[in-house]
Amino acid sequence: MHSMSFHGGLQETILFNGWRVNDAQGMIGSAIGIILLTAFYEGLKSYREYLFARTTFLRKNQKKKSRNALLFSGVHFFQTLLHVIQVVLGYFLMFIFMTYNYWLCIAIGVGTALGYWLFAWEKANNDNTDCCS
């Protein structure tokens, strides 16, 4: 049983028995990997939003398709696959955070910030401030 409080130890098992950290070098490498994994997760979220907006726009400008044609379209299957990958990655990141190792928790925070900065910059360019001026 591992600690249920935040700690900064250098010995952790991360997700699988094969991913064991026993020293500072292993923790640094794992933190870098987790930062990249979290940034990838943020990129995947942004890409799915982009695809959804693009396919919604294209669908509105095309002839009306049947519900079955949309349900069994290649784009919908691709979106479904991306959704499954995103959910599984999200759970992996949650489980990593639940190690309560603050080095790993910080890595998730840094990865989230990096991923948002890299992939969601277009949201910041979207001027939705009309209500607040």
Phi, psi and omega in degrees: 000130180264167184296139178258027174226159181296137181211165183240029182295161179257001178249112182217150165253121186250113177066308186229156178300332179285347180253077180252136178248131182234353183209176183297320180298317178295323179291319179295314178298318179294319179298318178297316178298321179291322175301313180294320178297318180291321177297319176299319178301314179295321177296320178296318177300314181295320179295320178295320176297318178299311179300317180298314180296319181293314181290327176295317178297313180296321181295322180291332183265001177254173175297154181297127178256156178288159179299319180295322179297321178288320182296323183256019179284156178298323180296318180293321176297318179297315178299321179296316178299314179297323178297314179299315179299317180297317181295316180297315177299320178299317177294319177301315179295323177296316179296322177298315179299325183286001168290342181062017174278118188293338175294318180288323177295319177296321179299321177295318177298316179295317179296322177296315179296315180298314180297318178295317180299318182284320192250342184248021181297333180294331176297321180292335179278344181283118185272090176250036184256015181300326183290335191256000183269000000 
